[in-house]
Structures are given as structure tokens and as C-alpha cells.
Amino acid sequence: MSKKKLKYVYPFSISEIKTNSFFMTEINDDAPFNPDHVEFFIRPAFGFDKEKKMILMKIAITYLYEGEEILKAEFDTIYKCDKLSKEEFSNKNLLASLLGISFSTIRGILISKTGTCKLSDIYLPIINPSEIIKNEFDTFKSH
């Protein structure tokens, strides 16, 4: 059986993943808890170092339960983009792909950090990275 060499579609790789902060409130096991009452908020931010050919994807996550903050965390995913030209760094499709990868990675990190508590069964929702990038770029352009 011959081995096939993988052909990568995207000219970037993950250089580093960091958990900058993580806070979680203990939820009393005896108290009633309805996972449907958990609200999610995400706040992405993007940074570019065109000389080093790196893109920083910073994502803050907040869970609210009945108006009270029960989880708050911030993560960085740093991408190395050796084969990108300087002009390609702000491409919306590229940023949407990177946001989707970062968000899925964070989903896994949160699963491991919440352990066996009640929050371990509450997963980050599926997002549309393209829509988030579109809205973020519209916000950047208006300021």
C-alpha cells in the first residue's frame, strides 16, 4: 500500500494556542438548572503582523445564565502564514476560515476545562464565521 502525500488547501498553520483567561462559576448541584437558559456571547478581534506573516485571532467567550455571568474566557490562536502575500492578510474568506478553526478549537478547550460540572454538557453553538467577519469588517470601516 502506497502512502499519499497530503495536499494542503490553505497556506497557513497554527503557530500557537493560548488561554489568556478563564473564569467559571460553580453551579450548585442541588439547584435547578436549565441549559436552555444559557446565553452565549463571542467577541472576536483580529491582529496582523504582515512582516512576520502572522495573524492573531483573539476570541472572548461569555456564558450568561439567567442574566448572571457563569463563564468567561479569552483565547488567542496565532496563525503562521508563510505563503501569503501581504495583501492577502485582510481577505474576508481567509479570516472566516481562521475564525471557524479557532472557534472549533475553543469548543474543545472548553469541554476539557469544564470537566464534569453542569457546564460540560453545554457546547458552544455552531456559528457562521463569514457573517461574523462581514459584520466585524463593516464595524472597522465605519470608525
C-alpha positions as CSV (number, residue, x, y, z in Angstrom):
1,M,0.0,0.0,0.0
2,S,1.5,3.3,-1.0
3,K,1.3,6.4,1.2
4,K,-0.3,9.5,-0.3
5,K,1.2,12.9,0.4
6,L,-1.4,15.3,1.8
7,K,-2.1,18.4,-0.3
8,Y,-2.9,21.3,1.9
9,V,-5.5,23.7,0.6
10,Y,-4.7,26.7,2.8
11,P,-1.2,28.3,3.0
12,F,-1.2,28.7,6.8
13,S,-0.7,26.7,10.0
14,I,-1.4,27.1,13.7
15,S,1.6,28.5,15.4
16,E,0.3,28.8,19.0
17,I,-3.0,28.5,21.0
18,K,-3.2,30.3,24.3
19,T,-5.8,30.6,27.0
20,N,-5.4,34.1,28.3
21,S,-8.1,34.0,31.0
22,F,-10.6,31.5,32.2
23,F,-13.3,32.0,34.9
24,M,-16.2,29.7,35.7
25,T,-18.7,29.9,38.5
26,E,-19.6,26.7,40.3
27,I,-23.2,25.8,39.8
28,N,-24.9,24.2,42.9
29,D,-25.7,20.6,42.0
30,D,-28.9,20.8,44.2
31,A,-30.2,23.9,42.5
32,P,-32.4,23.6,39.4
33,F,-30.5,24.3,36.2
34,N,-32.0,24.6,32.7
35,P,-29.3,24.6,30.0
36,D,-31.8,26.2,27.6
37,H,-31.4,29.4,29.7
38,V,-27.7,29.8,28.9
39,E,-26.9,32.6,26.5
40,F,-23.6,32.8,24.6
41,F,-21.7,35.9,23.6
42,I,-18.5,35.9,21.5
43,R,-16.2,38.9,20.7
44,P,-13.6,38.3,18.0
45,A,-10.7,40.5,17.3
46,F,-8.0,40.2,14.6
47,G,-4.4,41.3,14.5
48,F,-2.0,41.2,11.6
49,D,1.8,41.2,11.6
50,K,2.5,41.4,7.8
51,E,6.3,41.4,8.3
52,K,6.3,38.2,10.4
53,K,3.4,36.8,8.3
54,M,1.2,36.1,11.3
55,I,-2.5,36.5,12.0
56,L,-3.8,36.7,15.6
57,M,-7.3,35.6,16.2
58,K,-8.4,36.7,19.7
59,I,-11.8,35.4,20.9
60,A,-13.6,36.3,24.1
61,I,-16.4,33.9,25.2
62,T,-19.1,34.6,27.8
63,Y,-21.9,32.4,29.1
64,L,-24.8,34.0,30.9
65,Y,-27.3,32.0,32.9
66,E,-30.5,33.9,33.7
67,G,-28.6,37.2,33.4
68,E,-25.6,36.1,35.5
69,E,-22.1,35.5,34.1
70,I,-21.2,31.9,34.7
71,L,-18.2,31.5,32.4
72,K,-15.8,34.0,30.8
73,A,-12.7,33.1,28.9
74,E,-10.4,34.7,26.3
75,F,-8.2,32.7,23.8
76,D,-5.6,33.5,21.2
77,T,-4.9,31.5,18.1
78,I,-1.8,32.6,16.3
79,Y,-1.5,31.5,12.6
80,K,1.7,31.5,10.7
81,C,1.0,32.4,7.0
82,D,4.4,32.0,5.2
83,K,2.9,31.7,1.7
84,L,0.5,34.6,1.9
85,S,1.3,37.9,0.2
86,K,1.0,41.0,2.4
87,E,-2.2,42.0,0.5
88,E,-4.0,38.7,1.3
89,F,-3.9,39.1,5.1
90,S,-7.2,41.0,5.2
91,N,-9.1,38.7,2.9
92,K,-12.5,38.1,4.4
93,N,-12.7,34.4,3.3
94,L,-9.3,33.7,4.9
95,L,-10.4,35.3,8.1
96,A,-13.7,33.5,8.1
97,S,-11.8,30.2,7.8
98,L,-9.4,31.1,10.6
99,L,-12.3,32.2,12.8
100,G,-14.1,28.8,12.2
101,I,-10.9,26.9,13.1
102,S,-10.3,29.0,16.2
103,F,-13.9,28.7,17.4
104,S,-13.9,24.9,17.0
105,T,-10.6,24.7,18.8
106,I,-12.0,26.8,21.7
107,R,-15.1,24.4,21.8
108,G,-12.7,21.5,22.6
109,I,-10.7,23.6,25.1
110,L,-14.0,24.5,27.0
111,I,-15.1,20.9,27.0
112,S,-11.9,19.9,28.7
113,K,-11.9,22.8,31.1
114,T,-15.5,22.3,32.3
115,G,-14.8,18.7,33.3
116,T,-17.7,17.0,34.9
117,C,-19.7,20.1,36.1
118,K,-23.1,21.1,34.7
119,L,-21.5,23.3,32.0
120,S,-19.7,20.3,30.5
121,D,-22.8,19.4,28.5
122,I,-23.3,22.9,27.2
123,Y,-21.5,23.3,23.9
124,L,-20.7,26.5,22.1
125,P,-23.2,26.9,19.3
126,I,-22.4,26.4,15.6
127,I,-21.6,29.8,14.1
128,N,-21.4,31.3,10.7
129,P,-17.8,32.8,10.6
130,S,-18.5,34.6,7.3
131,E,-21.3,36.6,8.8
132,I,-19.2,37.5,11.8
133,I,-16.3,38.6,9.7
134,K,-18.7,40.6,7.5
135,N,-20.1,42.4,10.5
136,E,-16.7,43.0,12.1
137,F,-15.2,44.4,8.9
138,D,-18.3,46.7,8.5
139,T,-17.7,47.9,12.0
140,F,-14.0,48.6,11.3
141,K,-14.8,50.5,8.2
142,S,-17.2,52.8,9.9
143,H,-14.8,54.1,12.5
